[in-house]
Structure formats: structure tokens, C-alpha cells
Amino acid sequence: MASFLEKAFGFKSGVNSVRTEVLAGITTFLTMAYILAVNPNIFSALEGMPRGSVFTATALAALIGTLVMAFLAKKPFALAPGMGLNAFFVFTVCLTMGKTWQFALTAVFLEGIIFIILTLTKVRSWILNAIPLTLKHAIGAGIGLFIAFIGLQNAGIIANNDATLVALGEITKGTALLAVIGIAITGALVILKVKGGILLGILATTVLGLFIKDPATGEAITKFSGLVSTPDSVSPIFCKFEWGQILTWDMLAVVFTFLFIDMFDTMGTVIGVSQKAGMVDEKGNVDGIDKMFMADSIATVCGACLGTSTTTTYVESASGVGAGGRTGLTAFTTAALFALALLFSPLFLAIPGAATAPALVIVGVMMMGPIVKIDWDDFSESIPAFITVLLMPVAYSISDGILIGVISYVLLNACAGKFKKISPTMWVLAALFICKYIFI
């Protein structure tokens, strides 16, 4: 048994404990299972993507990606369709650019293929080393704000205002009231460090939704239709690619944006969580990082085929690492629980958007952590970082925040004569991004 665990998951007898690894996997699942409720709600804004099918695709993508991480990389990281990336898919590519969801799925598939190539050629690691650490911290924080803003907006806590663009919604009734209560409940659970606090907060808010009515319909916000059932088929969204536009500028722009966001989201998560676990060498390098990147790339390709947005390594893996997880057995346990969750689709699909909004806000808070690592007294670092963070929510675009952040870093440091701070790769990236705004 010990020999199998070592070969399969990198488990070491006398160093690792099966009980600890399994409990760590359960902990990771509890902290990230909210994606099973959030992802279908986000994709429900698109016609032709049934919530049940998206739920199944989400669970299967998480299952496959996490299994690949467990057996290939043998690391305690879990994967699922990424927050922020799903928002970019729905709200930017489809609803803002006016593209079909089939177009967006094609972009995700192509991004995954490119990622595999970049990983095999070590280009991904090369780009990682070229981007200033300050911008990496800012990207994570900016995505956190963007995710939180989407949650507040979907719940009606933030509403449209023609004079000021946005304003506080009617928070004393309906979905906005339920979301406010949910934020209080979920926030308290997280403060008390209750394992699975985010998921428990979602479930508690969902139950409260049975007693709060939607003013528009007069019906309860939460509507249960069962607990256990056979998972919905993914056939309506399986491999629904749109190949006719793969050579267009729009496809190039979307693929590049998915690629860029996923690249730095994964890099930041893997490096940050590995540092927390002590799985880095004296130079801060992560052992086996190329295999982790490959697992992430394969998961993205599989997720696109199943019909969901980019599958990426989850920062919530830090909870399992914090519980002692150090090997692929932790990831395998998490994957097994995603497989089990497929049977409880009615429960997850009954969860209203107002109940998932608190999860978006709390995850946004968690993603703000790296902002304290920015040197705010060094304006050559802090101004580009601030621009990156600010533009994501106010421009309603993750990609614009990243692209303009890189451009501003290069231009500001060049104007200040700090040429030594700018790597050749950053010059190339800035030039490409400027061309994007001029020609695309």
C-alpha cells in the first residue's frame, strides 16, 4: 500500500500521514465547492447554456483537472473553472463584445493548447520570471475587487445609476437584503475560521431565501426541486466550438487575454501556496512546477470540451495545505468529493445568485492579500500596481487592468530613466499591448 501511494501520489511513509492527507483534501473541497453553485449562476446569463449542464461540466472539469494534478504533479493542489476567468468569459467576451458562447469556448480550447506548448517549451517559466513581482501582486488584488463587484452587482446591492454610473441598491428587501444577510453570515464563519465557511454561508443564505420573497414576483427567492438526482447531460454544450472565426483579430485578442489571465493566476497560486507549505528551495523556486503547469493546461483543454471556462489551480488549495496536505493524495481526495457532488446537482442548482454573492465578496477579500506586499513608497512600483488594481473593477475588465498595468509599468519607468528595471520581455509585452489597443 505504501509503495502504491508513493508511486501514485508522491506519498512518503514516516513523513506523510494518510489521515492528514485525506482530511486536507476534504478541507480543500469544502473551501472551493462554492464554484459548483457560482459557476452555473454566472453562465445562466447566456442563452443556450443550461444551468444543469454547466453544473455537470464544472464538476467534471474540477474532477479531471484535480486528478491530473494528483497523479502527474503529485501535489496537493485542486483545480476547477476559475473565478474571474468565468466572469471574463460571460460578461466581457459574450455580453460586452457580443460574441457567442461557442466563440468563447473555442478561445478557451485554443488557450489550453497554447498553454501545453508553452509548458513543454519552458516559455511559461521564462515569462513568469520576466514580469515584475509588484504587478503579479496587483493582478491578484485587482481580480479580487472585480469578483466582489460582480457579486454585489448580481445581488442588487450595487445598482445602475444614470447620473453616477453606479449607486447603492435597495438593500432592505428582496435579493439585495438576502445577500447582505449572507455576507454577514459568511463573513462571521470565515472570521471564526470554520472549515468550509464559504460553502456553509452559501447554504445558510439559501435556506433563508425560502423565507424572503422577491418583490418582482412575490415568490420565495429560493426554490428547491430535490436533493439527489442523476447529473444533467453536458451534450448541449459539449465540444460546441466555433471554428469559423479562429483567424480573426477578435479571436486572437480573446485567446491572448484568457492566456494571460490564466497564466498569472496559476503562477501566483502555485508559488504562493507552495511558499506557505514550505515546498520551495532557498531561491524560492517550486519543485515540479512544469508538471503543475501541464496539469493546469490539460485541465483547461478538457474543461473547454466539456463546455465551461478556463480550469485553473485554486488558491483555496491553501486551506488543504494549511491542514497538512503535502502530496497528490490530498488532491485525489478532493477530486473524489467532486465526483460525489455530481449526484447532488438539484441542491447546488437551487442556490440563488443572492446566496453566491457573499462567496464572491469573501473570495475577493482573500485575493486582496498580496496587495500588502507592494512597496507603496516606491512610486515606480506602486503607480502601475494601483492602475492595475483600479482599472479591473471600474473598467469592468480584467484584461484591460492587466494590459494597461504592464504598459504603465514600462512607460513610467522608462520616462523616469529606470531602464534597468525593465526586462526585454516587458518591452515586448508592452509593445504588443499597445498594438492591441491601436489595431484591435
KEMAR-375599 format. One record per residue: x, y, z of N, C-alpha, C, O in turn; residue in three letters. Coordinates in steps of 0.2 Angstrom, whole numbers, plus 5000, padded with zeros to 4 digits. Layout:
KEMAR-375599
XYZXYZXYZXYZAla;...
//
This chain:
KEMAR-375599
500449945000500050005000500450065000500350114996Met;500950065004501450125005501850134998501950194996Ala;501950084995502350084989501850114983502150154979Ser;501250094983500750124978500650194979500650234975Phe;500550214986500450284987501050334985500950384983Leu;501650304986502250344984502350354977502450404974Glu;502150294973502250304966501650344963501750384958Lys;501050334966500550374963500450444965500350484961Ala;500650464971500550524974501150564977501050614980Phe;501750524977502250554980502250554987502650594991Gly;501850504990501750504997502450465000502650414997Phe;502650495006503250465009503050435016502850475021Lys;503050375017502950345024503450375029504050375028Ser;503150385035503550415040503550495040503750525045Gly;503450515034503450595033502750615033502550665036Val;502350585028501650605027501150555030501350495031Asn;500550575032500050535035499450535031499250585028Ser;499250475030498650465026498050505028497650535025Val;497950495035497350535038497450615037496950645035Arg;498050635038498150705037498050725030497650775028Thr;498250685025498150705018497450705016497150745012Glu;497050655018496350645017495950705020495550735017Val;496050725026495750775029495950845026495450885025Leu;496550845023496750905020496350915013496150965011Ala;496250855010495850855004495150875005494850915001Gly;494850855010494150875012494150945014493650985011Ile;494650975017494651045019494651085012494251135012Thr;495051065007495151105001494451104998494251154995Thr;494151044997493451044994492951084997492651124994Phe;492951085004492451125007492551205006492051245006Leu;493151225005493351295004493251314997493151374995Thr;493151264992493151284985492451264982492351274976Met;492051224985491451194982490951244980490551224977Ala;491051304983490551354981490551364973490051394971Tyr;491151344970491151354962490551314959490351334954Ile;490351264962489851224960489151264959488751244955Leu;489051304964488451354964488551414960488151434956Ala;489151444961489351504957489351504950489051544946Val;489751454947489851444940489151444936489151474931Asn;488751394938488051394934487651464934487351474930Pro;487751494940487351554941487651614936487351654933Asn;488351614935488651664931488451644924488351694920Ile;488551584922488351564915487651564913487451564907Phe;487251574918486451574917486351634913485751644910Ser;486751684913486651744909486651734902486451784898Ala;486951674899486951664892486451614890486351564893Leu;486151634885485651584882485951524879486451534875Glu;485651474880485951414877486451374881486651324879Gly;486551394887486951364892486551344898486651384903Met;486251284898485851264904486251264910486751234910Pro;485951284916486251284922486451214924487051204927Arg;486051164923486151094925486751064921487251034924Gly;486851084914487351064910488051094913488551064913Ser;487951164914488551194917488851164923489451164924Val;488351154928488551124934488951054933489451044936Phe;488651014928489050954927489650964924490150934926Thr;489751004919490351024916490851054921491451034921Ala;490651094926491051124931491351064936491951064937Thr;490951024938491150964942491650924939492150904942Ala;491450904932491950854929492550894927493050854928Leu;492550954926493250994924493650994931494250984930Ala;493351004936493651004943493950934944494550924946Ala;493550884943493750814944494350794940494850774943Leu;494250804933494850784929495450824930496050794931Ile;495450894931496050934932496350914939496950914939Gly;495950904944496250884950496550814950497050804954Thr;496250774947496550704946497250704942497750674944Leu;497250754937497950754933498450784938499050764938Val;498250834942498750864947498950814952499550814954Met;498550774954498650724959499150664956499650654960Ala;499050644950499450584948500050614944500550584944Phe;500050674940500550694936501050734940501650724941Leu;500850784944501250834948501350804955501850824958Ala;500850764957500950734964500950794969501350784974Lys;500550844968500550904973499850914976499350884973Lys;499750944981499150954985498651014982498351044986Pro;498651024976498351074973497651054969497650994966Phe;497151084970496551074967496351124961496551184962Ala;496051094956495851144950495051144949494751094951Leu;494851194946494151204944494151264940494551304939Ala;493551274936493451334932493551394937493251404942Pro;494051444934494251494938493751554939493451574934Gly;493751584945493351644946493751694943494351704943Met;493451744940493751794936493751784929493551814925Gly;494051724928494051694921493351684918493151694912Leu;492951654923492251644921491851704919491451714915Asn;492051754924491751824923491951854916491551884913Ala;492551844915492851874908492451844902492251874898Phe;492351774903492051734898491351764896491151774891Phe;490951774902490251784901490151864900489851884895Val;490451904904490251974904490652014900490452064897Phe;491251994898491652034893491652004886491452044882Thr;491751944885491851914878491051914876490951934870Val;490651884879489951874877489551934877489251954872Cys;489451964883488952014884489152084882488752124880Leu;489852094883490152164881490352164873490152204870Thr;490752114871490952104865490452084860490552084854Met;489952044862489352024858489551954855489251944850Gly;490051924857490251854854489851804857489551804862Lys;489751744853489351684856489751654861490351654861Thr;489451614865489751574870490151514866490651494869Trp;489951494860490351444856491051474855491551444855Gln;491051544853491651584851492151584857492751564857Phe;491851594863492251594869492551534871493051524873Ala;492151474870492351414872492951394867493451354869Leu;492951414861493451404856494051434858494651404858Thr;494051494861494551534863494951494869495551494870Ala;494451474874494751434879495151374877495651354880Val;494851334872495151274870495851294867496351264868Phe;495851344863496551364860497051384865497651374864Leu;496751424870497251444875497551384879498151384880Glu;497151334880497451274883497951244879498451214882Gly;497851234872498351204868498951244868499551214868Ile;498951314868499451354868499851344874500451344875Ile;499451344880499751334886500151264887500751264890Phe;499951214884500351154884500951164880501551134882Ile;500951194874501551214870502051254874502651244875Ile;501751304878502251354882502551314887503151324889Leu;502151264890502451224896502951184894503551174897Thr;502851144888503351104885504051134883504551104884Leu;503951194881504551234879504851284884505351314883Thr;504551274890504851314896504751394895504951424899Lys;504351414890504151484889503751514895503851564897Val;503351464898502951494903503351514909503251564912Arg;503851474911504351484916504751554915504851594919Ser;504951554908505351614906504851684907505151734910Trp;504251684905503851744906503751754913503751814915Ile;503651704917503551714924504051754928503951794932Leu;504751734926505251774928505351844926505751884929Asn;505051854920505151924917504651974920504852034920Ala;504051954922503552004925503752024932503851984936Ile;503752094933503952114940503452094945502852084944Pro;503752074951503352044956502752094958502252074960Leu;502852154958502352204960501752194956501152204959Thr;501852194949501252184945500852114946500252114946Leu;501252064948500952004950500452004956499951984956Lys;500752044961500352054967499752094965499152084968His;499852144961499252194959498752154955498152164956Ala;498952114951498452074947497952034951497352034950Ile;498251994956497851964961497352004964496751984965Gly;497552064967497152104971496552134966496052144968Ala;496752154960496352184956495752134954495152154953Gly;495952074953495452024951494952014957494352004956Ile;495252014963494852014969494352064969493752054971Gly;494452124968494052184968493452174962492852184963Leu;493752144957493252134951492752084953492152094951Phe;492952024956492551974958491952004963491351984962Ile;492252034968491752064973491252114970490652114972Ala;491452154965491052204962490452164958489852184958Phe;490652114955490152074951489652044956489052034954Ile;489852014962489451984967488952034969488352024970Gly;489152094971488752154973488252174968487652184969Leu;488452174962488052194956487552144955486952164954Gln;487652084955487252024953486652024959486152004957Asn;486852034965486352034970485952094971485452094975Ala;486152154967485752214968485952254973485652314974Gly;486452244976486752284982487052344978486952404981Ile;487352344973487552394968487152394962487052344959Ile;486852454961486352464955486552514950487052554952Ala;486252514944486452564939486152634941485652634944Asn;486552684940486352754941486552794935487152804934Asn;486052824931486252864925486652924927487052944923Asp;486652954933487053014934487752994937488153034935Ala;487752944941488452924944488752854941489152834944Thr;488352824937488552764934488352704939487952654936Leu;488552704945488352654950488152694956488352744958Val;487652654960487452684966487252624971487252564968Ala;487152634977486852584982486152564980485752604979Leu;486052494979485352474978484952474984485052504989Gly;484352444983483852444988483952384993483752324991Glu;484352394998484652345002484252315008484452275012Ile;483652345008483152325013482652275011482152265015Thr;482652255005482152205003482452154997482952174994Lys;482152104996482252054990482952024990483252014996Gly;483252024984483951984984484452024987484951994990Thr;484452094987484952134990484952124997485552115000Ala;484352125001484352105008484652035009485052035014Leu;484451985006484651925007485451915006485751885010Leu;485751955001486451955000486851985006487351965008Ala;486552045008486852075014486852035020487352025024Val;486351995022486251945027486751895026487151875031Ile;486851875020487351815018488051835019488451795021Gly;488151905017488851925018489051925026489651905028Ile;488551945030488651945037488751875040489251865044Ala;488351825038488451755040489151725038489451705042Ile;489251735031489851705028490451735031490951705033Thr;490451805032491051845035491151815042491751805044Gly;490651805046490751785053491051715053491451705057Ala;490751675049491051605048491851605046492251565049Leu;491951645042492651655040493151685045493651655047Val;492851735049493251765054493351705060493851705063Ile;492851665061492951615066493351555064493451505067Leu;493551555057493951505054493651435054493951385055Lys;492951445053492551375052492751345045492751375040Val;492951285045493151245039492551245035491951225037Lys;492651265028492051265024491651325025491051325023Gly;491851375028491451435030491051465024490551485025Gly;491451475018491151505012490551455010489951485009Ile;490651395010490151345007489551345012488951345010Leu;489651345019489151345024488751415024488151415025Leu;489151465022488751535022488351535016487751555016Gly;488551505010488051495004487451455006486851475004Ile;487551395009486951355011486551395016485851385015Leu;486751425021486351455026485951515022485351525024Ala;486251555018485951605014485351575010484851605009Thr;485551525007485051485003484451465006483851475004Thr;484551445012483951425017483551485019482951485018Val;483851545020483551605022483151625016482651665017Leu;483351615010483051635004482351605003481951624999Gly;482151545007481551515007481051565010480451555009Leu;481251615015480851655019480851725017480451765019Phe;481251745012481251815009480951815002481251774998Ile;480451855000480151854994480551904989480751954991Lys;480451884983480651934978480151984976479551964974Asp;480252044977479652094976479452094969478852114968Pro;479852074964479552074957479052024956478652034952Ala;479151964959478751904958478251884964477751854963Thr;478451904970478051894975478251824978477851794983Gly;478651784975478851714977479551714981479951764980Glu;479651664984480251654988480851654983480851624977Ala;481351684985481951684981482251624980482551604974Ile;482251574985482551504984481951464982481451464986Thr;482051414977481651364975481951304975482351284970Lys;481851254980482151184980481651144975481051144975Phe;482051094971481751054967481950974969481850934965Ser;482250974974482550904976483250904979483550964980Gly;483550854981484150844984484650804980485250824978Leu;484450744977484950704974484550684967483950674967Val;484950684962484750664955485350644951485950654952Ser;485150614945485650594940485950664937485550704936Thr;486550674936486850734934486550754927486450704923Pro;486450814925486250834919486750824913487350824915Asp;486550804907487050794902487350854900487050914900Ser;488050854898488350904895488350914888488650954884Val;487850874885487850874877487650934874487850954869Ser;487250984878487051044874487651094874487651134870Pro;488251074878488751124877489451084876489951114876Ile;489451024875490050984874490350994867490050984862Phe;490951014867491351024861490951064856491051054850Cys;490651114858490251164854490751224852490651274854Lys;491151204848491651254846491451294839491051264835Phe;491751354838491551394833492251404829492551454830Glu;492351364824493051374821493051424815493651444813Trp;492551454813492551504808492851564809493051604804Gly;492951584816493251644817493951644821494251684824Gln;494251584820494951574824495551614821496051624824Ile;495451644815495951684812495851754812496151794808Leu;495351774816495151844817495551884822495751844827Thr;495551944822495851984827495551974834495851974839Trp;494851974834494451964840494651904843494751904849Asp;494751844839494951784842495651784845495751764851Met;496051824842496751824844496751864851497151844855Leu;496351924851496351964857496051924863496351924869Ala;495551884862495251844867495651794870495751784876Val;495951754865496451694867496951724871497151694876Val;497251784869497851804872497651834879498051824884Phe;497051864880496851884886496751824891496951824897Thr;496351774889496251714893496951684895497051664900Phe;497451684890498051654891498451694896498751664901Leu;498451754896498751804901498551794908498851784913Phe;497851804908497551794915497651734918497851724924Ile;497551674914497651614917498351594919498551564924Asp;498851624915499551614916499751644923500051604927Met;499551704924499751734930499351714937499551724942Phe;498751694935498351674941498651604943498651594949Asp;498751564939499051494941499751504944499951474949Thr;500151544941500851564943500851584950501151564955Met;500351634951500351664958500051614963500351614969Gly;499651574961499351524966499851474968499951464974Thr;500151444963500651394964501251414968501451384973Val;501551474966502051504970501851524977502251504982Ile;501351554978501051574985500951524989501151524995Gly;500551474987500351414991500951374993501051344998Val;501451364988502051324989502451354994502751324998Ser;502551424994502951454999502651445006502951435011Gln;501951445006501651435013501751365015501751355021Lys;501751315011501851245013502651235014502751175016Ala;503051275012503751265013504051215007504551185008Gly;503651215002503851174996504251214991504151204985Met;504751254993505151294989505851284991506051274997Val;506351294986507051294988507251364991506851414992Asp;507951364992508151434995508151494991508151544993Glu;508051484984507951534979507251554978507051594974Lys;506751514981506051524980505751484975505251494973Gly;506151444971505951404966505551344968505651314973Asn;504951334964504551274966504751214962504851214956Val;504851164966505051094963504451064959503851064962Asp;504551044953504051014949503551064946502951044944Gly;503751124945503251174943502951164936502451184935Ile;503451144932503251124925502651074925502251074920Asp;502751024929502150974929501551004932500950984929Lys;501551054936500951084939500651124933500051124932Met;501051164929500851194924500551154919500051174916Phe;500851094917500551044912499851024915499351014911Met;499751004921499150984924498551044923498051024921Ala;498751104924498351164923498151164915497551184914Asp;498651154911498551164904498051104901497551124898Ser;498151044903497750994901497051004904496550984900Ile;496951024910496351034913495951094909495351084908Ala;496251144907495951194903495651164896495051184894Thr;496051124893495851094887495251044888494751054884Val;495251004893494650964895494051004897493450984895Cys;494151054901493551104903493251134897492651134897Gly;493651154892493351184886492951134882492351154880Ala;493151074882492751024878492151004882491650994879Cys;492151004888491550994892491051054892490451044893Leu;491351114891490851164890490851224896490351254897Gly;491451234898491551284904492151324902492551304898Thr;492251374906492851424905493451394908493451334911Ser;493951434907494651404909494751374916494451404921Thr;494951314916495051274923495751294925496251284922Thr;495851314931496451334934496551314941496051294944Thr;497151324944497351304950497051354955497151414954Thr;496751324961496351364965496751384971497151344974Tyr;496751454973497051474979496851444985497151444990Val;496151424985495851384991496251324993496151294998Glu;496751304988497151244990497551264996497851214999Ser;497651324997498051345003497751325010498051305015Ala;497051315010496751285016496951215017497051195023Ser;496951175012497151105012497951095014498051055019Gly;498351145011499051145013499151165021499551135024Val;498651215023498651235030498451175034498651175040Gly;498051135032497851075036498351015036498250965039Ala;498951025032499450975032499550935026499950895025Gly;499150955021499250915014499850935011500050995010Gly;500250885008500850895005500950854999501450864995Arg;500450804998500550764992499950754987499450794989Thr;500050724982499450714977498850674980498350684978Gly;498950644986498350614989497850664992497250654992Leu;498150724994497650774995497250794989496650804990Thr;497550804984497150824978496650764975496150774973Ala;496950704976496450644974495850644979495350634976Phe;495950664985495350664989494850714987494250704987Thr;495150774986494650824983494350804977493750824976Thr;494650774972494350754966493850704967493250704964Ala;493950654972493350614974492750644976492250624975Ala;492850694980492250734983491850774977491250774977Leu;492250794972491950824966491550774962490950794960Phe;491750714962491350664959490750644963490250634960Ala;490750644969490250634973489650694973489050674973Leu;489950754972489550814971489050804965488550844965Ala;489250774960488850764954488150734955487650754952Leu;488050704961487450674962486950724966486350704967Leu;487250774968486850824972486750894968486750944971Phe;486650884961486550944957485950984959485951044959Ser;485350954961484750994962484951044968484651094968Pro;485351014973485451054979485851114977485751174979Leu;486351104973486851164971486451214966486551274966Phe;486051184962485651224957485151264960484951314957Leu;484851244966484351284969484651344972484251394974Ala;485251354973485651404976485551474972485851474966Ile;485251524974485151584970485751634970486251624974Pro;485751674965486351724964486451764971487051774972Gly;485951774974486051814980486351774986486751814990Ala;486351714985486751674990487451664988487851644993Ala;487651664982488351654980488651724980489351724980Thr;488351784980488651844980489151854986489651874986Ala;488951834992489351834998490051794997490551814999Pro;489951734993490551704992491051744987491651744988Ala;490751774982491151814978491551874982492051894981Leu;491151904987491451954991492051934995492551964996Val;491851874998492351845003493051824999493551835001Ile;492951794993493451774989493851834987494451834987Val;493451884985493851954984494251974989494852004988Gly;494051974995494451995001495051945002495651975003Val;494951885001495551835001496051854996496651844997Met;495851874990496351884984496651954985497151974982Met;496451994990496752064991497452054995497752104996Met;497551994998498151985002498752014999499152045003Gly;498951994993499652014990499752094990500252114989Pro;499252134991499252204990499752234995500052284994Ile;499752195001500252225006500952215005501352245008Val;501152175000501752164998502052214993502652214991Lys;501652254991501852314986502152364990501952384995Ile;502752394987503052444990502752514988502952534983Asp;502252534992501952594991502352664991502152714988Trp;502852654994503352714994503752724988503952774987Asp;503852674984504152674978503652684972503352634970Asp;503652744970503052764965503152734959502752724955Phe;503852714957503952674951503652604951503452574946Ser;503452584957503152514958502352524959501952494957Glu;502252574964501552574966501052604961500452594961Ser;501252654957500852684952500552634947499952634946Ile;501052594944500752544939500352494943499852464940Pro;500552474949500152424953499452454954498952424954Ala;499452514956498752554958498352554952497752544952Phe;498652574946498252574940497952504938497352494936Ile;498352454939498152384938497552364942497052344939Thr;497652374948497052364953496452404952495852374952Val;496552464951495952514950495552494943494952494944Leu;495852484938495552484931495152414931494652414927Leu;495352364934494952304933494152314935493752294931Met;494052334941493352344943492952404939492452404937Pro;493352464939493052524936492952524928492452554925Val;493452484925493352474918492952404916492852394910Ala;492752374921492452314921492752264916492452224912Tyr;493452254917493852214913494552194916494952234918Ser;494552134917495252104920495752114915496352144917Ile;495652104909496152114904496452184903497052194902Ser;495952234903496252304902496652324908497152354908Asp;496452294914496852314920497552284919498052324921Gly;497652224917498252194916498652224911499252244912Ile;498352234905498752264899498952334900499552344899Leu;498552374903498752444904499252444910499652494910Ile;499152404915499652394920500352384918500852414920Gly;500452334913501052324910501352384906501952404907Val;500952414902501152474898501352524903501852554901Ile;500952544908501152594913501752584916502152634917Ser;501952524918502552504921503152524917503652554919Tyr;503052504911503652514906503752584905504252614905Val;503152624903503252694901503452734907503852784906Leu;503152724913503352764919504052754921504452804922Leu;504352694921505052684922505452704917506052734919Asn;505252704911505652724905505752804906506252834905Ala;505152834907505152914907505552934913505852994913Cys;505652894919506052914925506752894924507152904929Ala;506952864918507652844917507852774921508452764921Gly;507352744923507452674927507452614922507052574922Lys;507852624917507852574911508152504914507852454911Phe;508552504919508752434921508252394924508252334925Lys;507652424926507152384929506752354924506352304926Lys;506752374918506352344913506652294909507152304906Ile;506452234909506752174906506552174898506052214896Ser;506952144894506752144887506052114886505752134881Pro;505852064889505252034889504652084890504152094887Thr;504752134895504252184897504252234891503652254890Met;504752254888504752294882504352264877503852294874Trp;504452204875504052164870503252164872502852174868Val;503152144878502452144880502052204880501552214877Leu;502452264882502152324882501952344875501452374873Ala;502452334870502352354863501752314860501352344856Ala;501752244862501152204859500452234862499952234858Leu;500452254868499852284871499652344868499052354867Phe;500152394867499952454864499752444857499252474855Ile;499952394853499752374847499052354847498652364843Cys;498852314852498252284853497652344854497152344851Lys;497852394858497352454858497352494852496852524850Tyr;497852494848497852534842497452504836497152534833Ile;497652434836497352404830496752354831496452334826Phe;496652334837496152284839495552324842495052284843Ile;
//
